[in-house]
Amino acid sequence: YVCVNSGYYHTFVPDILREIIELYHPDGFADNNWKGLDRRTICYCENCRNGFFAYSGKALPEVANWSDASYGDWVRWNYRIRLEIWDRFNAVTQAAGGEDCLWCGMLNADVVERAQRFVDLKAVLKRSKIIFSDQQGRSQYGFEENGISGTMLRLASDENMLVPESMANYTRGRRTFRLSANPPLE
């Protein structure tokens, strides 16, 4: 994973989004892995050290420990960082491609995984016209989990939210689905 506080998220990705819009004029973007490290892993790079200190006046916590007040501050800071990414990428795509050119970060259908990745669901749903429910079949669940997730996301939003499913053809157990559903070249 690339640090969410690095130039990759602040400059590189926005430049790529602008370039794609300029060259290909897409209707929008779906982004599979925009959230970075989870709450069990603390990044100690210079960007994180400086950013967290500016936010809290504290050093980064040494370990992921809910008993440590600085860890709670770090978690809140990370939720804020993910919303800033969501807003930044949407601002870039809308400025370059028009107000309907949206950047959509996919949300994992697994609610525990989504929480581990600092997704403020209420805030994201307020900012969005469309949310992709992402369950790529790497676990024991797949289509069924996306159906449940889509229903929950619609209920948590204004119920007019579009919630398309993102389901790759990864294998679980026997490869019958992938082998029977994909064209031969895939």
PyRosetta script that sets phi, psi and omega in degrees:
from pyrosetta import init, pose_from_sequence

init()
pose = pose_from_sequence("YVCVNSGYYHTFVPDILREIIELYHPDGFADNNWKGLDRRTICYCENCRNGFFAYSGKALPEVANWSDASYGDWVRWNYRIRLEIWDRFNAVTQAAGGEDCLWCGMLNADVVERAQRFVDLKAVLKRSKIIFSDQQGRSQYGFEENGISGTMLRLASDENMLVPESMANYTRGRRTFRLSANPPLE")
pose.set_psi(1, 143.0)
pose.set_omega(1, 174.6)
pose.set_phi(2, -90.5)
pose.set_psi(2, 142.6)
pose.set_omega(2, -179.1)
pose.set_phi(3, -62.7)
pose.set_psi(3, 132.9)
pose.set_omega(3, -179.3)
pose.set_phi(4, -69.8)
pose.set_psi(4, -11.9)
pose.set_omega(4, 178.5)
pose.set_phi(5, -101.9)
pose.set_psi(5, 10.1)
pose.set_omega(5, -176.8)
pose.set_phi(6, -90.1)
pose.set_psi(6, 172.4)
pose.set_omega(6, 175.5)
pose.set_phi(7, -61.8)
pose.set_psi(7, -22.0)
pose.set_omega(7, 177.7)
pose.set_phi(8, -58.2)
pose.set_psi(8, -47.0)
pose.set_omega(8, -178.9)
pose.set_phi(9, -81.4)
pose.set_psi(9, -28.4)
pose.set_omega(9, -176.4)
pose.set_phi(10, -86.8)
pose.set_psi(10, -32.7)
pose.set_omega(10, -173.9)
pose.set_phi(11, -125.2)
pose.set_psi(11, -52.0)
pose.set_omega(11, -172.0)
pose.set_phi(12, -61.8)
pose.set_psi(12, -55.0)
pose.set_omega(12, -179.4)
pose.set_phi(13, -61.7)
pose.set_psi(13, -46.1)
pose.set_omega(13, 176.3)
pose.set_phi(14, -57.5)
pose.set_psi(14, -38.9)
pose.set_omega(14, 176.9)
pose.set_phi(15, -64.1)
pose.set_psi(15, -39.6)
pose.set_omega(15, 177.5)
pose.set_phi(16, -65.3)
pose.set_psi(16, -42.7)
pose.set_omega(16, 178.3)
pose.set_phi(17, -59.3)
pose.set_psi(17, -45.1)
pose.set_omega(17, 178.4)
pose.set_phi(18, -61.9)
pose.set_psi(18, -43.2)
pose.set_omega(18, -179.6)
pose.set_phi(19, -63.2)
pose.set_psi(19, -44.4)
pose.set_omega(19, 178.8)
pose.set_phi(20, -61.8)
pose.set_psi(20, -43.5)
pose.set_omega(20, 179.7)
pose.set_phi(21, -63.0)
pose.set_psi(21, -44.3)
pose.set_omega(21, -179.2)
pose.set_phi(22, -62.8)
pose.set_psi(22, -41.1)
pose.set_omega(22, -175.5)
pose.set_phi(23, -84.3)
pose.set_psi(23, -35.9)
pose.set_omega(23, -168.9)
pose.set_phi(24, -121.7)
pose.set_psi(24, -12.7)
pose.set_omega(24, 177.1)
pose.set_phi(25, 52.7)
pose.set_psi(25, 54.2)
pose.set_omega(25, 179.4)
pose.set_phi(26, -69.9)
pose.set_psi(26, 161.4)
pose.set_omega(26, 174.8)
pose.set_phi(27, -75.8)
pose.set_psi(27, -22.6)
pose.set_omega(27, -179.2)
pose.set_phi(28, 173.0)
pose.set_psi(28, -172.3)
pose.set_omega(28, -176.0)
pose.set_phi(29, -135.6)
pose.set_psi(29, 143.8)
pose.set_omega(29, 168.9)
pose.set_phi(30, -118.1)
pose.set_psi(30, 128.3)
pose.set_omega(30, -174.1)
pose.set_phi(31, -117.4)
pose.set_psi(31, 120.0)
pose.set_omega(31, -173.0)
pose.set_phi(32, -76.5)
pose.set_psi(32, -37.8)
pose.set_omega(32, -173.5)
pose.set_phi(33, -138.7)
pose.set_psi(33, 76.7)
pose.set_omega(33, -174.9)
pose.set_phi(34, -101.1)
pose.set_psi(34, -3.5)
pose.set_omega(34, -168.2)
pose.set_phi(35, -95.1)
pose.set_psi(35, -11.2)
pose.set_omega(35, 178.0)
pose.set_phi(36, 71.3)
pose.set_psi(36, -155.7)
pose.set_omega(36, -177.3)
pose.set_phi(37, -64.4)
pose.set_psi(37, 157.5)
pose.set_omega(37, 179.1)
pose.set_phi(38, -91.5)
pose.set_psi(38, 179.3)
pose.set_omega(38, -173.0)
pose.set_phi(39, -74.8)
pose.set_psi(39, -4.4)
pose.set_omega(39, 175.7)
pose.set_phi(40, -87.6)
pose.set_psi(40, -10.1)
pose.set_omega(40, -174.2)
pose.set_phi(41, -124.5)
pose.set_psi(41, 117.9)
pose.set_omega(41, -179.4)
pose.set_phi(42, -97.7)
pose.set_psi(42, 127.0)
pose.set_omega(42, 176.5)
pose.set_phi(43, -87.7)
pose.set_psi(43, 132.6)
pose.set_omega(43, -177.9)
pose.set_phi(44, -111.3)
pose.set_psi(44, 22.0)
pose.set_omega(44, 179.8)
pose.set_phi(45, -67.2)
pose.set_psi(45, 167.3)
pose.set_omega(45, -178.1)
pose.set_phi(46, -60.1)
pose.set_psi(46, -39.1)
pose.set_omega(46, 179.3)
pose.set_phi(47, -61.2)
pose.set_psi(47, -42.6)
pose.set_omega(47, -180.0)
pose.set_phi(48, -71.1)
pose.set_psi(48, -42.3)
pose.set_omega(48, 178.3)
pose.set_phi(49, -58.5)
pose.set_psi(49, -48.9)
pose.set_omega(49, -178.2)
pose.set_phi(50, -69.1)
pose.set_psi(50, -42.3)
pose.set_omega(50, -179.3)
pose.set_phi(51, -64.8)
pose.set_psi(51, -44.2)
pose.set_omega(51, 179.9)
pose.set_phi(52, -67.7)
pose.set_psi(52, -38.3)
pose.set_omega(52, 178.2)
pose.set_phi(53, -64.4)
pose.set_psi(53, -41.4)
pose.set_omega(53, 178.1)
pose.set_phi(54, -63.6)
pose.set_psi(54, -34.8)
pose.set_omega(54, -179.6)
pose.set_phi(55, -74.7)
pose.set_psi(55, -43.6)
pose.set_omega(55, -169.0)
pose.set_phi(56, -117.7)
pose.set_psi(56, -16.4)
pose.set_omega(56, -173.1)
pose.set_phi(57, 75.2)
pose.set_psi(57, 14.0)
pose.set_omega(57, -176.2)
pose.set_phi(58, -122.4)
pose.set_psi(58, 160.6)
pose.set_omega(58, 170.1)
pose.set_phi(59, -76.7)
pose.set_psi(59, 158.0)
pose.set_omega(59, 176.5)
pose.set_phi(60, -59.8)
pose.set_psi(60, 144.2)
pose.set_omega(60, 176.9)
pose.set_phi(61, -63.5)
pose.set_psi(61, 149.9)
pose.set_omega(61, -178.2)
pose.set_phi(62, -76.6)
pose.set_psi(62, -32.9)
pose.set_omega(62, 179.8)
pose.set_phi(63, -143.4)
pose.set_psi(63, 162.4)
pose.set_omega(63, 174.9)
pose.set_phi(64, -77.0)
pose.set_psi(64, 102.4)
pose.set_omega(64, -174.5)
pose.set_phi(65, -146.4)
pose.set_psi(65, 112.1)
pose.set_omega(65, -176.9)
pose.set_phi(66, -64.0)
pose.set_psi(66, -17.6)
pose.set_omega(66, 177.6)
pose.set_phi(67, -76.6)
pose.set_psi(67, -15.2)
pose.set_omega(67, 179.9)
pose.set_phi(68, -91.7)
pose.set_psi(68, 117.9)
pose.set_omega(68, -178.3)
pose.set_phi(69, -59.2)
pose.set_psi(69, -33.1)
pose.set_omega(69, -179.8)
pose.set_phi(70, -68.4)
pose.set_psi(70, -28.9)
pose.set_omega(70, 175.6)
pose.set_phi(71, -66.3)
pose.set_psi(71, -42.3)
pose.set_omega(71, 176.0)
pose.set_phi(72, -60.3)
pose.set_psi(72, -41.3)
pose.set_omega(72, 176.0)
pose.set_phi(73, -62.9)
pose.set_psi(73, -41.0)
pose.set_omega(73, 179.4)
pose.set_phi(74, -63.0)
pose.set_psi(74, -41.3)
pose.set_omega(74, 178.0)
pose.set_phi(75, -62.6)
pose.set_psi(75, -47.8)
pose.set_omega(75, 179.3)
pose.set_phi(76, -60.9)
pose.set_psi(76, -40.9)
pose.set_omega(76, 178.3)
pose.set_phi(77, -61.2)
pose.set_psi(77, -41.3)
pose.set_omega(77, -179.6)
pose.set_phi(78, -67.8)
pose.set_psi(78, -36.3)
pose.set_omega(78, 173.7)
pose.set_phi(79, -59.8)
pose.set_psi(79, -43.1)
pose.set_omega(79, 179.1)
pose.set_phi(80, -63.2)
pose.set_psi(80, -41.8)
pose.set_omega(80, 179.5)
pose.set_phi(81, -59.7)
pose.set_psi(81, -43.2)
pose.set_omega(81, -178.7)
pose.set_phi(82, -65.1)
pose.set_psi(82, -37.4)
pose.set_omega(82, 176.1)
pose.set_phi(83, -67.5)
pose.set_psi(83, -36.8)
pose.set_omega(83, 176.4)
pose.set_phi(84, -62.6)
pose.set_psi(84, -39.4)
pose.set_omega(84, 176.6)
pose.set_phi(85, -62.5)
pose.set_psi(85, -47.8)
pose.set_omega(85, 179.6)
pose.set_phi(86, -55.8)
pose.set_psi(86, -48.1)
pose.set_omega(86, -178.4)
pose.set_phi(87, -68.1)
pose.set_psi(87, -41.5)
pose.set_omega(87, -179.5)
pose.set_phi(88, -61.7)
pose.set_psi(88, -49.2)
pose.set_omega(88, -177.1)
pose.set_phi(89, -65.3)
pose.set_psi(89, -37.6)
pose.set_omega(89, 176.4)
pose.set_phi(90, -68.1)
pose.set_psi(90, -38.9)
pose.set_omega(90, 177.8)
pose.set_phi(91, -62.1)
pose.set_psi(91, -41.1)
pose.set_omega(91, 179.5)
pose.set_phi(92, -64.7)
pose.set_psi(92, -49.5)
pose.set_omega(92, -176.4)
pose.set_phi(93, -67.0)
pose.set_psi(93, -36.5)
pose.set_omega(93, 179.7)
pose.set_phi(94, -73.5)
pose.set_psi(94, -35.9)
pose.set_omega(94, 177.4)
pose.set_phi(95, -67.0)
pose.set_psi(95, -39.2)
pose.set_omega(95, -177.1)
pose.set_phi(96, -86.4)
pose.set_psi(96, -30.4)
pose.set_omega(96, -173.1)
pose.set_phi(97, -118.6)
pose.set_psi(97, 1.5)
pose.set_omega(97, -179.0)
pose.set_phi(98, 100.7)
pose.set_psi(98, 163.3)
pose.set_omega(98, -173.0)
pose.set_phi(99, -63.0)
pose.set_psi(99, -21.2)
pose.set_omega(99, 179.3)
pose.set_phi(100, -93.5)
pose.set_psi(100, -1.1)
pose.set_omega(100, 178.2)
pose.set_phi(101, -87.0)
pose.set_psi(101, 95.9)
pose.set_omega(101, -173.3)
pose.set_phi(102, -99.4)
pose.set_psi(102, 146.8)
pose.set_omega(102, 167.5)
pose.set_phi(103, -100.5)
pose.set_psi(103, 126.8)
pose.set_omega(103, -178.2)
pose.set_phi(104, -122.1)
pose.set_psi(104, 112.4)
pose.set_omega(104, 174.1)
pose.set_phi(105, -81.4)
pose.set_psi(105, 126.4)
pose.set_omega(105, -179.4)
pose.set_phi(106, -68.1)
pose.set_psi(106, 148.1)
pose.set_omega(106, 176.6)
pose.set_phi(107, -111.8)
pose.set_psi(107, 127.6)
pose.set_omega(107, 179.8)
pose.set_phi(108, -61.0)
pose.set_psi(108, 135.2)
pose.set_omega(108, 179.5)
pose.set_phi(109, -67.3)
pose.set_psi(109, -21.9)
pose.set_omega(109, 178.1)
pose.set_phi(110, -79.0)
pose.set_psi(110, 111.1)
pose.set_omega(110, -174.3)
pose.set_phi(111, -64.4)
pose.set_psi(111, -31.3)
pose.set_omega(111, 178.2)
pose.set_phi(112, -68.3)
pose.set_psi(112, -46.8)
pose.set_omega(112, 178.1)
pose.set_phi(113, -61.1)
pose.set_psi(113, -40.7)
pose.set_omega(113, 179.2)
pose.set_phi(114, -60.5)
pose.set_psi(114, -42.1)
pose.set_omega(114, 178.8)
pose.set_phi(115, -68.6)
pose.set_psi(115, -36.5)
pose.set_omega(115, 178.7)
pose.set_phi(116, -63.2)
pose.set_psi(116, -23.4)
pose.set_omega(116, -175.4)
pose.set_phi(117, -100.8)
pose.set_psi(117, 19.3)
pose.set_omega(117, 172.4)
pose.set_phi(118, 64.5)
pose.set_psi(118, 38.8)
pose.set_omega(118, 177.8)
pose.set_phi(119, -92.8)
pose.set_psi(119, 112.7)
pose.set_omega(119, 173.9)
pose.set_phi(120, -82.3)
pose.set_psi(120, 90.1)
pose.set_omega(120, -171.6)
pose.set_phi(121, -57.0)
pose.set_psi(121, -44.8)
pose.set_omega(121, -179.0)
pose.set_phi(122, -59.7)
pose.set_psi(122, -45.3)
pose.set_omega(122, -179.5)
pose.set_phi(123, -68.7)
pose.set_psi(123, -40.6)
pose.set_omega(123, 179.7)
pose.set_phi(124, -64.7)
pose.set_psi(124, -43.2)
pose.set_omega(124, -179.7)
pose.set_phi(125, -63.9)
pose.set_psi(125, -34.4)
pose.set_omega(125, 177.0)
pose.set_phi(126, -66.0)
pose.set_psi(126, -28.9)
pose.set_omega(126, -175.8)
pose.set_phi(127, -88.3)
pose.set_psi(127, -6.5)
pose.set_omega(127, -164.8)
pose.set_phi(128, -119.3)
pose.set_psi(128, 148.7)
pose.set_omega(128, 172.1)
pose.set_phi(129, -100.5)
pose.set_psi(129, -20.9)
pose.set_omega(129, -176.4)
pose.set_phi(130, -148.8)
pose.set_psi(130, 141.0)
pose.set_omega(130, 178.4)
pose.set_phi(131, -131.8)
pose.set_psi(131, 130.3)
pose.set_omega(131, 175.5)
pose.set_phi(132, -91.5)
pose.set_psi(132, 128.3)
pose.set_omega(132, 174.8)
pose.set_phi(133, -90.9)
pose.set_psi(133, 116.4)
pose.set_omega(133, -169.7)
pose.set_phi(134, -107.7)
pose.set_psi(134, 106.2)
pose.set_omega(134, 172.6)
pose.set_phi(135, -136.0)
pose.set_psi(135, 103.6)
pose.set_omega(135, -171.1)
pose.set_phi(136, -93.8)
pose.set_psi(136, 18.9)
pose.set_omega(136, 171.0)
pose.set_phi(137, 69.8)
pose.set_psi(137, 25.0)
pose.set_omega(137, 178.2)
pose.set_phi(138, -85.2)
pose.set_psi(138, -12.3)
pose.set_omega(138, -179.5)
pose.set_phi(139, -110.7)
pose.set_psi(139, -164.3)
pose.set_omega(139, -179.3)
pose.set_phi(140, -76.4)
pose.set_psi(140, -9.5)
pose.set_omega(140, -178.0)
pose.set_phi(141, -107.9)
pose.set_psi(141, 170.8)
pose.set_omega(141, -179.8)
pose.set_phi(142, -166.3)
pose.set_psi(142, -113.9)
pose.set_omega(142, -177.2)
pose.set_phi(143, -53.2)
pose.set_psi(143, -44.1)
pose.set_omega(143, -176.6)
pose.set_phi(144, -63.4)
pose.set_psi(144, -38.0)
pose.set_omega(144, 178.9)
pose.set_phi(145, -68.3)
pose.set_psi(145, -36.8)
pose.set_omega(145, 176.7)
pose.set_phi(146, -65.3)
pose.set_psi(146, -36.6)
pose.set_omega(146, 177.4)
pose.set_phi(147, -62.7)
pose.set_psi(147, -45.5)
pose.set_omega(147, 178.1)
pose.set_phi(148, -65.1)
pose.set_psi(148, -43.9)
pose.set_omega(148, 179.7)
pose.set_phi(149, -61.5)
pose.set_psi(149, -44.6)
pose.set_omega(149, 179.3)
pose.set_phi(150, -58.9)
pose.set_psi(150, -43.1)
pose.set_omega(150, 178.1)
pose.set_phi(151, -62.6)
pose.set_psi(151, -45.1)
pose.set_omega(151, -179.4)
pose.set_phi(152, -65.2)
pose.set_psi(152, -41.3)
pose.set_omega(152, 179.3)
pose.set_phi(153, -64.4)
pose.set_psi(153, -40.6)
pose.set_omega(153, 177.6)
pose.set_phi(154, -64.0)
pose.set_psi(154, -42.0)
pose.set_omega(154, 179.6)
pose.set_phi(155, -67.1)
pose.set_psi(155, -33.9)
pose.set_omega(155, 179.0)
pose.set_phi(156, -75.5)
pose.set_psi(156, -20.2)
pose.set_omega(156, 178.1)
pose.set_phi(157, -95.0)
pose.set_psi(157, -153.7)
pose.set_omega(157, 179.2)
pose.set_phi(158, -88.1)
pose.set_psi(158, 13.5)
pose.set_omega(158, -179.4)
pose.set_phi(159, 68.5)
pose.set_psi(159, -0.4)
pose.set_omega(159, 172.7)
pose.set_phi(160, -103.8)
pose.set_psi(160, 3.9)
pose.set_omega(160, -179.4)
pose.set_phi(161, -62.9)
pose.set_psi(161, 134.6)
pose.set_omega(161, 171.0)
pose.set_phi(162, -83.2)
pose.set_psi(162, 131.7)
pose.set_omega(162, -178.9)
pose.set_phi(163, -131.7)
pose.set_psi(163, 78.6)
pose.set_omega(163, 176.0)
pose.set_phi(164, -70.8)
pose.set_psi(164, 155.6)
pose.set_omega(164, -179.7)
pose.set_phi(165, -95.0)
pose.set_psi(165, 137.1)
pose.set_omega(165, 172.2)
pose.set_phi(166, -110.6)
pose.set_psi(166, 109.1)
pose.set_omega(166, -176.0)
pose.set_phi(167, -134.2)
pose.set_psi(167, 106.4)
pose.set_omega(167, 175.5)
pose.set_phi(168, -80.5)
pose.set_psi(168, 166.7)
pose.set_omega(168, -177.8)
pose.set_phi(169, -96.6)
pose.set_psi(169, 52.6)
pose.set_omega(169, 175.1)
pose.set_phi(170, -76.7)
pose.set_psi(170, 163.7)
pose.set_omega(170, -174.1)
pose.set_phi(171, -95.7)
pose.set_psi(171, 146.1)
pose.set_omega(171, 170.6)
pose.set_phi(172, -133.0)
pose.set_psi(172, 113.2)
pose.set_omega(172, -179.4)
pose.set_phi(173, 67.6)
pose.set_psi(173, -127.0)
pose.set_omega(173, 178.5)
pose.set_phi(174, -69.6)
pose.set_psi(174, 148.0)
pose.set_omega(174, -174.7)
pose.set_phi(175, -90.1)
pose.set_psi(175, 26.0)
pose.set_omega(175, -174.0)
pose.set_phi(176, -61.9)
pose.set_psi(176, -42.1)
pose.set_omega(176, -178.3)
pose.set_phi(177, -63.6)
pose.set_psi(177, -51.5)
pose.set_omega(177, -177.5)
pose.set_phi(178, -62.0)
pose.set_psi(178, -41.6)
pose.set_omega(178, -177.4)
pose.set_phi(179, -73.8)
pose.set_psi(179, -28.8)
pose.set_omega(179, -178.2)
pose.set_phi(180, -90.4)
pose.set_psi(180, -21.9)
pose.set_omega(180, -174.0)
pose.set_phi(181, -100.7)
pose.set_psi(181, -22.8)
pose.set_omega(181, -176.7)
pose.set_phi(182, -87.4)
pose.set_psi(182, 146.3)
pose.set_omega(182, 171.8)
pose.set_phi(183, -61.4)
pose.set_psi(183, 156.0)
pose.set_omega(183, -175.8)
pose.set_phi(184, -54.3)
pose.set_psi(184, -38.1)
pose.set_omega(184, -177.4)
pose.set_phi(185, -68.5)
pose.set_psi(185, -21.7)
pose.set_omega(185, 178.2)
pose.set_phi(186, -84.5)
pose.dump_pdb("model.pdb")
